[in-house]
Amino acid sequence: MKKLIPIISLLLAFNGYSQERNCADFKTGNFVYTLKSRPEKIIRTDSLQIEINPETGVEIHTKVEWESNCEFIMTYQKILNYPKDVSSVIGKKIFVEIVETNGNRMSVHAKSDVMDEIIEFIKIE
């Protein structure tokens, strides 16, 4: 038991120094992916997100519903200029949690029936 007390104290100390997420700074604005292979620009209001690929012209429109300060649900509303029928995607949801913020960067955990990944973004405006 004497050995357990220092370990618990150490864990509590590290927990007290965990980075605070500034999720409110990322609720609205313009964003880009950190990956060069993802050229899309993202425009988000408090209730709508539009993702535009400047190379293909594809636009993805989603409704944004904030569940908490750092969690939201995106629901596909329409997809424009995609060369194939994507009507089966309309109405599908992506559950998103902002897991880290650092300056103008954020990392999110995005999960749906076809994805479960961590994605990084940069806020540009």
C-alpha positions in Angstrom: 0.0 0.0 0.0 2.9 2.4 0.8 4.2 1.9 -2.8 0.8 2.6 -4.3 0.4 6.1 -2.7 3.3 7.7 -4.6 2.1 6.2 -7.8 -1.4 7.5 -7.3 0.1 11.0 -6.4 2.2 11.0 -9.5 -0.7 10.1 -11.7 -2.9 12.8 -10.2 0.0 15.3 -10.7 0.3 14.5 -14.4 -3.5 14.7 -14.8 -3.4 18.2 -13.3 -1.0 19.3 -16.0 -2.9 17.9 -19.0 -3.4 20.3 -21.8 -6.7 22.1 -21.8 -8.6 22.0 -25.1 -9.8 25.3 -26.5 -12.7 23.8 -28.4 -14.7 27.0 -28.6 -11.9 28.5 -30.9 -12.6 25.8 -33.4 -16.4 25.8 -33.6 -16.5 28.1 -36.5 -14.0 29.3 -39.1 -12.0 28.1 -42.2 -9.8 25.0 -42.0 -7.5 22.8 -44.0 -6.2 19.3 -43.4 -2.6 19.0 -42.3 -2.1 16.3 -44.9 -0.8 17.6 -48.3 -2.8 14.8 -50.0 -6.1 16.4 -48.7 -6.4 19.8 -50.5 -10.0 20.4 -49.3 -10.9 23.7 -47.7 -13.5 23.6 -44.9 -15.9 26.4 -44.0 -17.8 25.9 -40.8 -20.5 27.9 -39.1 -22.0 26.8 -35.8 -24.6 24.6 -37.7 -23.2 23.9 -41.2 -19.9 22.7 -42.7 -18.9 22.8 -46.4 -15.9 21.0 -47.5 -14.6 22.0 -51.0 -12.0 20.2 -53.0 -10.4 22.9 -55.3 -8.9 20.3 -57.6 -12.1 18.3 -58.3 -14.9 20.8 -57.4 -16.5 18.3 -55.1 -18.5 20.0 -52.3 -19.7 18.1 -49.2 -22.4 19.9 -47.2 -23.0 18.6 -43.7 -25.3 19.7 -40.8 -23.3 20.3 -37.6 -25.0 19.6 -34.2 -22.9 20.4 -31.1 -23.4 17.8 -28.4 -21.0 19.5 -26.0 -18.2 22.0 -26.1 -15.8 19.5 -27.8 -18.2 17.0 -29.5 -20.4 17.3 -32.5 -22.3 15.2 -35.0 -22.0 15.9 -38.7 -24.9 14.7 -41.0 -24.4 14.6 -44.7 -27.0 16.8 -46.4 -25.7 17.0 -50.0 -22.7 16.2 -52.1 -22.2 18.2 -55.3 -20.0 17.5 -58.4 -19.2 14.0 -57.4 -18.9 11.7 -60.6 -20.9 8.8 -59.0 -24.2 8.4 -57.3 -23.6 9.1 -53.6 -27.3 9.3 -52.5 -26.8 6.5 -50.1 -24.5 8.7 -48.0 -27.1 11.4 -47.5 -28.3 11.3 -43.9 -25.3 9.3 -42.6 -23.6 10.7 -39.5 -20.0 11.2 -38.4 -19.4 11.5 -34.7 -16.5 13.9 -33.9 -14.6 14.8 -30.8 -12.0 17.5 -30.6 -9.2 15.6 -28.7 -6.4 18.2 -28.8 -5.9 21.8 -29.6 -2.6 23.7 -30.0 -2.6 27.2 -31.3 -4.3 27.1 -34.7 -4.2 23.3 -34.9 -6.7 20.7 -33.7 -6.9 17.0 -33.8 -10.2 15.2 -33.9 -11.4 11.7 -33.5 -13.9 11.1 -36.3 -16.0 7.9 -36.2 -18.8 6.6 -38.4 -19.8 3.2 -39.8 -17.0 3.4 -42.4 -14.3 5.3 -40.5 -12.6 5.5 -37.1 -9.5 7.8 -37.2 -7.7 10.8 -35.8 -7.5 13.7 -38.2 -5.6 17.0 -37.9 -6.6 20.4 -39.1 -5.2 23.9 -39.2 -7.5 26.9 -38.7 -6.7 29.4 -41.4 -9.3 32.1 -40.6 
